[in-house]
Amino acid sequence: MSKVTLNDINVSYDGKTQILKGLNLEIGEGELVSLLGPSGCGKTTTLRVIAGFIIPSSGQLFVDTEEMTKVPVHKRNFGLVFQSYALFPHLSVYENVAFGLKLRKMEKAEMDRKIKEILEVCDLTEYAQRFPKQLSGGQRQRVALARALVIEPRLLLLDEPLSNLDAKLRLNMRVEIKRLQKKLGITTVFVTHDQEECFSISDKVAVMNGGVIEQFGTPEEIYSRPKTEFVARFIGFENFIQLRKTQENTYRANDGSLFTAEMDCGKDECLGTIRPDDIQIVTNGEAAGNTVTAKIEVRTYLGKSYQYELSTPIGRLVVNDGSGALYKAGDTITIQLPAAKIVLV
């Protein structure tokens, strides 16, 4: 198992457009860390810096205590799995997995032992003599993983490896990747733009925006306590309220309404946000404090619940309600924003 440290990494492709801006990241031994963010945020560039495909204009990359900033790709002994699988169509599963070991000129008996072992770990033993065209998408992805893992890499680097699979296979492969990663104890970097995929598989998540990491923490921390407006919006917060602090844990909205929040924003003005699922529709007198009168503008059926777009004195809000009660456009309702669910960014 290896520890990875990126110190003040800067990358510029044309000398003008800066892709990574003083990026710092530390990945512990045996951790699976995901780089999450929209297209163009720098997550794949970060992975390519770690892999050695891109040499940063400044900054340092360490694996354990060894600086590897300018070490060539072929000398890093990292396992790489790409979105496209990149399997050789004319080679069998066994031969695809053997490719990296042949380049290392490994003795045949030892190579055969390692291949059979990793094929068993990846549940591919019965497919050893098949060719890629004879496999399903999930099986091909497992072959790509086996080929990356058989060389016993110091790191496993996964670049959107599930994006070509259908929804059911994606779910299955998430479990497979997590199972293999924990079984082998290998430090892993996983690039994705899919937050559900990311949260389900990761020990820690780095949310990236504009070439920097906006927040780094466990999936639970990021889901429940985003630190910036960008992170909050990216992971599904839709309701934002301008607030001014009046006293400890008490805030005033632009219309004069007072709200309490368990969090403290640490400054006079901040942005309050709350998930649609966390706002409650209440009957008059059922709840005291943090209540707002709202008019329903749009109702949308979501299957297990209804989503309501509301106009309120504090701005547009979105509420998901699964209580079974049914409201229609034009109705006036009362909603409550629980103090424990309001996040201040």
N, C-alpha and C positions, 0 to 999 in steps of 0.2 A: 504494500500500500504506500502511496506517495502523497505528499502535501504539495499543493500548488499555490504560488504567490505571484501576483502581478502587481508591480509597483510603478505608478505614474506612467502608464502606457499611453503613448500618443501615436496615432496612425493618420497619415495624410496621403491620399492617392495621387494628387496632382500638385502637391506643394501648397495648395490653397484651401481645398475642401478638407476639413478635418473630420475624420470618421470616428476616432476614439480620442477623448479629451481628458488626459490625466487619469485614466481608469485604474482603480485599485480594487483588488479582489483576492481573498484568501480562501482556499478550499482545503478542508481538513482531510486527513487520511481516511480513506474508505467512504467518503461522502459522495452522494449523488447531488450535484448542484445544477440547477437549470438556469439558463439565460433566457429570460422571457421579455418579449416586447414586440411592438409592431414592426413591419417591414422598414428597413432603413435605420433602425435604432443602433446598430453596431454589434448585435449579438453574434452573427456569423463571422464578422471580422474578428471579434474577440476569440472565437474558437479557432480561426485560422492562424491567429498569432500564437496560440498555445500549440497548435499542430506544427507550426514552422513554415506554413505556406506564405506568411506575411512577416517581414522583419519590421518591427515598429521604428518610427523615426526617433523615438526616445523612450526611455523606461526600461525596466528589467523584468524578465520572467525567470522564476526559480521553481525547480522541482526538487523537493526536499531542500538541501542546502546547495544544490548545483545550479549555477546560472546557465540557462539554456536559450537565452535571447537570440543568439545567432547560430545555434547548433542546427545543421541541416536536417531536413525532415527524416531522411533515411537512417539517421543516427539517434533518433529520439526514442524509438521503440514504443510508440503510442499506437493503440488500436483505433481505427477510424471507420465509422459507419455513416453512409450518406443517404440522402433522400431517395436516390435512384438505385440503390442496392449495389450497382457497379459489379455485377457478377460476370464471369466469362461464359458466354452462352455455349461455347464448344467444349467446355470442361464439365465433368460431373460434379456433384456436391462434394464428394471426397477430394477431387482435384482442385476445386475452388478453395476449399479449406486448407489444402496442402500448400497453396501458392507461396504464402509468406515464409513457411518453413523451408521450402526448396531454395528460396533466395538466400536463406541463412546457411545453406549447405548442411543441413542437419542429417545425421546418420539415419538410414532408412528405417531401422527397427524402432528407434526412438520417435521418429516422425510418425510412424504408423500408430504407435501407442498414444501419442498426444492427440492425433486426429480422432481416433476412436473414442477417446475419453471426452473430448469436447462435443462430438456428435451426440454422445449419450446425454451429456449435460443439457444440450439444446434440443433434446427429443428429435434428433434427425437420423438416428442410426439406420432406420429402415429405408431412408431416402438416399443413402450414400452413393448409389450408382445412378441416380436419376440426374437429368439435366435441368437447368433453370426453367426451361419452357414447360417442363412437366410438373412444376410446383405451383402452389397457390402463392398469393402475395405475402401472406404471413410466413409461409415456409421459406420463401426467398429471403425475407428479412432475417429469419433465424440463421440462414446460411451466412448472410453478411455479418451477423453478430459472431457466429462461430469462427469465421475467418479472422475477425479482429481479435478474438479472445485467445485463439490457439497459440499465438506468439507470446503469450503471457506478458501483455503490455504493462508498462508502468501506469498508463492512464488510458481510459476509454473515452473517446470523443464521438458524440452522436449529433449529427446535423439534421434536424427535422426528419428522423428516420421513419416516422409513422404517417407522414402526410400523404403518401400515395395509397394508403390502405382505406378500405371502407370502414364505416363507423364501428361495426361489431369487431372486426379484426383489430382496430386501433385499441379497443378496450382490452382484448385478449393479450395484445403485444405489450401493453403497459405493464400488465402483471408479469409477463415473461421477463421483460427487461429488469424490473425490480427484483424478481426472484433470482435471476442470474447474477445481478450486481451484488446482492447481499450474500449469495452463496460463495462467490469468488472474492468478495471483499475489495473490489477494485474501485479506485477513485474515478469518478465519472463526471463528465461535463455534457449536458444535454441541452441542445438549442431547440426552442419551440416558440410559436406565437399563440399557442392554444393554452389558455390559463387552466382549464379543467385538467388537461393532460399533465401539465406542469405540476399542479398542486397534488395530483394523485400519486406521482412518482418520486417527488423530490424530498431530500432531507432539508435543503435550503434553496431559496430562489433569489436570483438577482434580477430585479425589474429594471430594464434599460430604456433610456430615452435620450436621443440626440448625442449618443456617444459617451454617456456617463451612466453610472448605476444610481438610480434614484432611491432604491431601497433594497436592502439585503437582509434576509431573515428566513425564519421557518415559514412554510405555507400558511400555518395558523396565524402567525403574527401579521403577515401581509394581508391575508383575507379579512382579518378582524380589525386591524389597526394600520391602515395605509398612512404614510407620513406626508404625502404630497397630493395635490389635486390630480396630477397626471396619473399616479398610481391608483388612486381611488377610482377615477373614471375608467381606467383600463381594466380593472378587475370587477366592474359591475355596479359601482355606486352611481346613481342617476340623479339624486336629489341634492342640491347645493344651496345653502342659505348664508348670506352675508351676516356676520354677527359681530357685535361689539361687546367687550367684557364690561360688566357693571360692578360685579364683586366676584368673590371666589365661586366658581362653578355656576355662575349666572350670566346670561348673555342676552342682549337685546337685538332683535331683528330690525330691518329697515322700517317696518311699519309700526315699530314700538312694542311688539310682542316680546314677552320675556320667556326665555327657555333655560332650563337647568341641564347640565351635562356632567357626567361623572368624570370625564376627561378635563384637563386644564390645557388651554392652548399656549400658555406662556407668553402671550402678548395681548395688546389691547384689541386688535382686530384679527379676525380669522374667518375661515370658511367652515361651516358645519355641513356634514354630509351624513346621509343615512340610506341604507338599502331599501328598495321598494318592499321587500318581504318583511322588513322590521317596523314599518309604519302600521299602526292598528286603526281600523275603523271602529268607532265607539258610539254608543247611544248617549244622548245628553245626560249628564250627571254620572255616567259610569266611570269616568276618569277625571281627575283634577290635575292641572298642570300640564304644560307642553302640549296643549290642545289648540287646534286650528279649525276654523270653519272653511269648508271647501266646496266648490261646485264641480260636478263631474262633467268633463268635456267629451271624453272618448272612453268607451268600454271595449276591451279586447278579451276574447276567450282564450285561455292558455291550456285548457285541458283539466288540470287539477285545481285551477284557480282562475280568477278574473283579474285583469290589469286595468286600472283606472288612471287616466290622465286627468289631473285636477288643476283648476285655477284657484289660487289662494292669495290672501293678502301678503304672504311672504314669497310668492313666486309660483312657478309651475312645479308640481310635484307628481311623482308616479308611485302608485301603491299597488301591490299584489295582494289580493285577499282570497283566502281559501276557506273562509268560514261557512260558506254555503248560502249566505245572504246574497241577494241580487239587487243591484242598483242600476239605474239607467242614466243615460246622458241627460243632463239638466237637473238631476237631483242634487240637493244640498246635504252634505254629510259633515260629521265631526271626526277628525282624525287626531291621533295622539302619537307624538314622537318620543318614545321611551328614552329617558336620560342615559340609560346604560348603552343604548344603541347609537347615540349621536357621536360621530367621530369628528374631531377638529383637526384640520390640516392647514 
